[in-house]
Amino acid sequence: DLVTSPLMVDLMNEYKSYLRMSPDPPPVLTDNPYFNKLCLILYEHVSFIKSTINEEFKQYEIWQVMLITVAVTLMSEAILNFIFQDEPLLRRIRQGFFSVLKKSPVVGAIIKSKIDKAKADMAHDGPWVVPEGYTYQVRLPEHGLPDDRLLGVMERNNTLNDVEWSEGRCTGTIYCGKNDKNELLSEVYKRYCWTNPLHADCFKDVRKMEAEIVAMVGEMFNHPDRCFGSVTTGGTESILMSMKTHRDWGYDAKGIDKPNIVCPNTAHPAFDKAAAYFKVRMLPTSNIT
């Protein structure tokens, strides 16, 4: 049945046609005659395409053929790079559309008017607007200020603060407003203000305290026998380091070369910053969730 099937009849006809047209003996690839016939058919079509291209380009000079080849190669590479990127194609098309739309005269004028109004409002209201009698020092003084005068400037600037953050009414601003440890904090800072944890060989005491902090936090999260970490300068850097660590681990352990992170729209802005820095795709949840 296989030999008399329409497919095999067509293959046999193609094979006989090849034998009649080809000046060379048919190549024998394997002991399977059917596979050989399939390869011969493919070879015939490739030869036809090759001869057609040669015939079409016969009228061109060699340098013209080379130039066309380079142009087609570069264009193909540009198209592939445009299609296959970390960011989805539809999102990039949408961004490109709105980018062109914003440059149109009508839409551009509307956007400009809104921005100008926002700038005007910000110039008259906001935490950066100081009351009358205060000025910004915008140029480095030629001579440094005496200590007492510098402290006086700081005292005067301190009067600008009108929010009682020490009462605990500013979420995410200051995590401790108690004053009973001020002297201790000042003394600790005086001892270690001229240290650099990066150079553990010079500041072994700082490195020891860092290791103890990492061990304590690791114990709170049921770490294994050995855990690793570092003390950062704040929440933003901590999120950045966590994102980078997970990105690198995903690539090394699981071969993930296009990572993404699922997080709510209300997540800390540092997640967006880390995603932009480390080429991680953000997948925000809906406003409902």
Buried (B, 14 or more C-beta within 10 A) or exposed (E): EEEEEEEBEEBEEBBEEBEEEBEEEBEEEEEEEEEBBBBBBEBBEEEEEEEEEEEEBEEEEEEEEEEEEEEEEEEEEEEEEEEEEEEEEEEEEEEEEEEEEEEEEEEEEEBEEEEEEEEEEEEEEEEEEEEEEEEEEEEEEEEEEEEEEEEEEEEEEEEEEEEEEEEEEEEEEEEEEEEEEEEEEEEEEEEEEEEEBEEBEEBEEBBEBBBEEBBEEBEEEEBEEEEEBEBEEEEBBBBBBBBBEBBEEBEEEEEEEEBEBEBEEEBBEBBBBBBEEBEBBBEBEEEEE
